Amino acid sequence: MNKKGNIRRVYPGGNTYKGFYSFYDYILKQEEANRIVVIKGGPGVGKSSFMKKLGETMIYKGFDVEYHHCSSDNNSIDGVVFPQIKVAFIDGTAPHVVDPKNPGGVDEILHLGDFWDEDKMVENKLKIINDNKEVGRNFRRAYRYLSAAKDIYDNIQENIDDAINWATVNKTTEQLIKEIFANKACTDKLGKVRHLFGSAITPEGVKDYLETLIEPNEMVFMLKGQCDSAQSKILEKVGELAVSKGYDVEIFHNHFIPEKLDHIIIKDISTALTISSKFEGSKYKSIIIDTCLDKEVLKKREEELKLDKEKFDELINLAVLNIKCAKKVHDHMEEYYIPNMDFTAINFLREKTVERILKWREK
C-alpha cells in the first residue's frame, strides 16, 4: 500500500474590511500548471464534495493535497491542488468568480449544471433570485461592520505605534535576518512569491488550519506581542530579502487587514516566521517584540485602548453574525438544487476525472 499523502489547508480569499479579498490567482500559477479546472454551478450541486472526494482519493494514492477552504463556510472547499502533479480544481462561482485565462492550453470549465433538471430549476426561479439577494444583503452588512471595525483598529494601532521605538525594531530585524540567513548564499534565480490567507473571518468566527502548514523539521520564529505594524514590517523585510536571494516565499496575510502580514514560510531553507503560537514545533524560538514599546505611553492611554478594543470586538462579532446569516440563507438555497441533481452521473464523472489527473502527471 502506498504511503498516504500530506494535507495542507489554507484560505484563498477572505472577508476583510475591504470586502471580499481574493488571492485566487495564487492557488496555482498559470505558468506552472499542467491543468486548472474551473468548476461552475449553483449552491448544492456538489462542487465542494467533488473536490473533497478527489482529494481523498489522491491522498490514498500517496499524493499531497492542498485544500483551499471557503471563508464564507470554512467547512466547504473552494479549491484543491495536487502540487506534485501541478493540477488544481477551483470553484469559479461568486463572490470569487474565476474564468479560464488560457482556455484549452491551461484551463477548462467543468459545469456541474449539466447534471441538473433544468425544468425543475426554472420552477424555483424567483425563490433563487430572492435568496441570492438576501445573501448579498447580509454580506454588505457584514462588510460595513468590518469597515467600521477598521477605523477602531486604527485608533488602537495609533496609540501602540506612538509607543514603538522603531530604532529597536530595526535592530531586532537586523539580528533576526542575520540568524535566518547566516551562511545562506544567493541562488541563481529570483524567488517567487505566493500570497494566501492562513485564517479567515467565517460564520464560526476567526478560523485557521495553521497546524497543517509547518513541517516538523522547519525552524519557526514567533514574533510575540501587540505591535502589529512592527511585526508586519519585520515579516515584510524578511520576505523581500528571501526573494532577492532566490528563495520562494509563501506569504500569509491577515484575515481582517490584507495589507498586513501574519506569517511567511520559506520552504527552501526550512524556515517560517509567524505571530501565532499554533506553529510551535520542535524547532521554535520566541522573539518578544513588545520590548520595543514604551510602556509609560501605553499606560497613559490605557482607558482609550480598553474602550476601543471592546468596540472593535463588538463590530467583529456583528460582522460574523451577518456572515452566519448569509450562510443560513445559502444553505436554504441548496434545497432548490440538491433534489434536482443527478449525483450518480457526477460520481461517475469524478472517477473519470481521477484518471485524467493521473494522466496529467505524465506531462
C-alpha positions in Angstrom: 0.0 0.0 0.0 1.2 3.5 -0.8 2.1 5.9 1.9 -0.7 8.4 2.2 -0.1 12.0 1.0 0.2 15.0 3.3 -2.6 17.6 3.7 -2.3 21.4 3.9 -5.3 23.7 4.5 -5.4 27.4 3.6 -7.8 30.1 2.5 -7.5 31.7 -1.0 -9.9 34.5 -0.1 -11.3 36.3 2.9 -13.9 38.5 4.4 -12.0 41.7 5.2 -12.5 45.4 5.9 -12.2 45.9 2.2 -14.9 43.4 1.5 -14.2 40.0 -0.1 -10.5 39.9 -0.9 -9.2 37.3 -3.4 -5.8 35.6 -3.8 -7.3 33.0 -6.2 -4.7 33.8 -8.8 -2.2 32.3 -6.5 -3.9 28.9 -6.0 -1.8 27.6 -8.9 0.0 29.9 -11.3 -0.8 29.6 -15.0 2.9 29.2 -15.9 3.4 26.3 -13.5 0.1 24.4 -14.0 -0.4 21.3 -16.1 -4.1 21.9 -15.8 -6.5 24.2 -13.9 -10.2 23.1 -13.9 -12.7 25.8 -13.1 -15.9 24.3 -11.6 -19.2 26.1 -12.2 -22.7 25.5 -10.8 -25.0 26.8 -8.1 -25.1 26.0 -4.4 -25.8 22.4 -3.6 -24.7 21.0 -6.9 -21.7 19.2 -5.3 -18.7 21.4 -6.2 -17.1 21.2 -2.7 -17.9 17.5 -2.3 -16.5 16.8 -5.8 -13.2 18.4 -4.8 -13.1 16.9 -1.3 -13.5 13.4 -2.7 -10.9 14.0 -5.4 -8.6 15.0 -2.6 -9.4 11.9 -0.5 -8.7 9.6 -3.5 -5.4 11.3 -4.3 -4.2 11.2 -0.7 -4.9 7.5 -0.6 -2.9 7.1 -3.7 0.1 8.8 -2.0 -0.2 12.3 -3.4 0.0 15.5 -1.3 -3.2 17.6 -1.3 -3.7 21.3 -0.6 -7.3 22.2 0.3 -8.4 25.8 -0.1 -11.3 26.5 2.3 -14.1 28.9 1.8 -14.2 31.9 4.1 -18.0 32.1 3.9 -18.2 28.4 5.0 -15.0 27.1 6.4 -16.3 23.5 6.2 -16.6 23.9 2.4 -13.8 23.7 -0.2 -13.3 26.4 -2.8 -10.3 24.7 -4.4 -8.0 21.7 -4.3 -4.4 21.5 -5.5 -2.2 18.5 -6.3 1.2 20.1 -6.1 3.2 17.1 -7.3 1.1 16.9 -10.4 0.6 20.7 -10.8 -3.2 20.4 -11.2 -5.8 22.5 -9.5 -9.6 22.5 -9.3 -11.2 25.8 -8.4 -14.8 26.9 -7.6 -15.4 29.6 -10.1 -18.7 31.0 -8.8 -19.5 34.2 -7.0 -18.1 36.0 -5.0 -14.8 34.7 -6.3 -15.7 34.5 -10.0 -12.9 32.6 -11.8 -12.8 32.1 -15.6 -10.2 30.4 -17.7 -7.3 32.7 -18.6 -5.7 30.4 -21.2 -8.6 28.1 -22.3 -7.5 24.8 -23.6 -3.9 25.5 -23.1 -4.1 25.6 -19.3 -7.7 25.9 -18.1 -11.0 24.3 -18.8 -14.5 24.6 -17.4 -16.4 21.7 -15.7 -20.0 22.7 -15.4 -22.0 20.7 -12.9 -25.1 22.5 -14.1 -25.0 19.9 -16.9 -26.3 17.4 -14.3 -29.4 19.3 -13.1 -33.0 19.0 -14.1 -33.4 22.4 -15.8 -37.3 22.4 -15.8 -37.4 21.9 -12.1 -34.7 24.5 -11.5 -36.8 27.1 -13.5 -39.8 26.4 -11.2 -37.7 27.9 -8.4 -36.5 30.9 -10.3 -38.0 33.6 -8.1 -37.0 31.8 -4.8 -33.4 31.5 -6.0 -33.3 35.2 -7.1 -34.7 36.3 -3.7 -32.4 34.1 -1.7 -29.4 35.4 -3.7 -30.5 39.0 -2.9 -30.7 38.2 0.8 -27.2 36.6 0.8 -25.8 39.7 -0.8 -27.6 42.0 1.6 -26.2 40.1 4.6 -22.6 40.3 3.2 -23.0 44.0 2.6 -23.9 44.5 6.2 -21.0 42.3 7.3 -18.5 44.3 5.3 -19.8 47.6 6.6 -19.3 46.4 10.2 -15.8 45.2 9.2 -15.1 48.6 7.6 -16.2 50.4 10.8 -14.0 48.0 12.8 -11.0 49.1 10.8 -11.5 52.7 12.0 -11.5 51.5 15.6 -8.4 49.3 14.9 -6.7 52.4 13.5 -7.3 54.1 16.8 -5.8 51.2 18.7 -2.7 51.0 16.4 -2.1 54.7 16.5 -1.7 54.5 20.3 0.5 51.5 20.1 2.6 53.0 17.2 3.2 56.1 19.3 4.8 53.8 21.9 7.1 51.9 19.5 10.8 52.6 19.4 11.5 52.0 15.7 15.3 52.0 16.2 14.8 49.0 18.5 12.6 47.4 15.9 15.2 47.9 13.2 17.9 46.4 15.5 15.7 43.4 16.2 15.0 42.9 12.5 18.7 43.0 11.7 19.6 40.4 14.3 16.8 38.1 13.1 17.9 38.4 9.5 21.5 37.5 10.4 20.2 34.4 12.3 17.9 33.3 9.5 20.3 33.9 6.5 23.6 33.0 8.1 25.7 31.1 5.6 22.7 31.2 3.1 24.1 32.1 -0.3 22.1 33.7 -3.1 20.8 31.3 -5.7 20.9 31.7 -9.5 17.2 32.8 -9.7 14.8 35.3 -8.4 12.5 33.8 -5.8 8.7 33.5 -6.4 6.0 34.8 -4.0 2.7 33.1 -3.3 0.0 35.1 -1.4 -2.7 33.4 0.6 -4.6 33.7 3.9 -3.8 31.4 6.8 -7.0 32.3 8.6 -10.4 33.8 7.8 -13.4 35.5 9.4 -16.1 32.8 8.9 -19.6 32.1 10.1 -17.9 30.4 13.1 -15.7 33.3 13.9 -12.0 33.5 13.0 -10.8 30.0 12.0 -7.5 28.7 10.8 -5.6 25.5 10.0 -2.1 26.8 10.7 -1.0 23.5 12.2 -1.1 21.9 8.7 1.3 24.4 7.2 4.6 23.7 9.1 6.6 20.6 8.7 8.4 19.1 11.8 11.9 19.9 10.5 11.2 23.6 9.9 12.6 26.3 12.1 9.9 28.6 13.4 10.4 32.2 14.7 7.4 33.5 16.6 7.0 37.3 16.9 5.2 37.8 20.2 3.4 41.0 21.2 0.8 43.6 20.3 2.9 45.6 17.9 1.0 44.7 14.7 2.7 47.2 12.5 6.2 46.3 13.7 5.6 42.6 13.3 4.2 43.0 9.8 7.2 45.2 8.7 9.6 42.6 10.1 7.9 39.8 8.1 7.8 42.0 5.0 11.5 42.7 5.2 12.5 39.1 5.7 10.3 38.0 2.9 11.7 40.6 0.5 15.3 39.6 1.4 14.4 35.9 0.9 13.0 36.6 -2.6 16.0 38.7 -3.5 18.3 35.8 -2.5 16.3 33.5 -4.9 14.1 31.6 -2.3 10.4 31.0 -2.9 8.2 32.6 -0.2 4.6 31.9 0.9 3.1 35.0 2.4 0.0 34.6 4.6 -2.0 37.8 5.0 -4.1 38.9 7.9 -7.7 37.8 7.7 -9.0 41.3 8.6 -6.4 43.6 7.1 -5.0 42.0 3.9 -2.1 44.6 3.7 -0.8 43.2 7.0 1.3 40.0 7.1 0.8 37.3 9.8 3.1 34.5 8.6 5.7 33.7 6.0 7.1 30.3 5.0 10.5 29.9 3.2 10.5 26.3 2.3 13.8 26.4 0.5 15.6 27.0 3.9 13.0 25.2 6.1 12.1 28.4 7.9 8.9 30.1 9.0 8.0 33.3 10.8 4.7 33.8 12.5 2.7 35.8 15.0 0.8 32.6 16.1 1.7 30.1 18.7 0.0 27.4 16.7 3.1 27.0 14.6 5.0 25.8 17.7 7.1 22.7 16.9 10.4 21.1 17.9 12.5 23.9 16.4 11.0 27.1 17.9 12.2 30.5 19.0 10.2 33.3 20.5 11.1 37.0 19.8 9.4 39.4 22.2 8.5 42.4 20.0 6.9 44.3 22.9 10.4 45.1 24.2 10.2 47.8 21.6 7.3 49.5 23.4 7.4 52.4 25.8 5.0 51.1 28.5 4.5 54.6 30.0 2.9 55.8 26.8 0.5 52.8 26.8 -0.3 53.3 30.5 -1.4 56.9 29.8 -3.8 55.7 27.1 -5.0 52.5 28.9 -8.6 53.6 29.1 -8.7 54.5 25.4 -7.2 51.2 24.4 -9.7 49.3 26.6 -12.7 51.1 25.2 -11.5 50.7 21.6 -10.8 47.0 22.0 -14.3 46.5 23.3 -15.9 48.3 20.4 -13.7 46.5 17.9 -14.7 43.1 19.3 -18.4 44.2 19.2 -18.1 45.1 15.5 -16.3 42.0 14.5 -19.0 39.9 16.3 -21.7 41.7 14.4 -19.9 41.0 11.1 -19.6 37.3 12.0 -23.3 37.3 12.8 -24.2 38.6 9.4 -21.9 36.2 7.6 -23.6 33.4 9.6 -27.0 34.7 8.4 -25.7 34.7 4.8 -24.6 31.1 5.2 -28.0 30.1 6.6 -29.8 31.6 3.5 -27.2 30.0 1.2 -27.8 26.6 2.9 -31.6 27.1 2.3 -31.0 27.8 -1.3 -29.2 24.5 -1.7 -32.7 22.9 -1.2 -33.6 24.1 -4.7 -30.6 22.3 -6.2 -29.9 19.1 -4.3 -33.2 17.2 -5.2 -32.7 18.1 -8.8 -29.2 16.9 -9.3 -28.0 13.6 -10.9 -25.3 12.8 -8.3 -24.8 9.3 -9.8 -23.6 10.8 -13.0 -21.4 13.3 -11.1 -19.8 10.4 -9.1 -19.0 8.7 -12.4 -17.5 11.9 -13.7 -15.4 12.2 -10.6 -14.0 8.7 -11.3 -13.1 9.6 -14.8 -11.6 12.9 -13.5 -9.2 10.9 -11.3 -8.0 9.0 -14.3 -7.4 12.3 -16.1 -5.4 13.7 -13.2 -3.1 10.7 -13.2 -2.5 11.2 -16.9 -1.6 14.8 -16.4 1.1 13.6 -14.0 2.9 12.2 -17.0 3.2 15.6 -18.8 
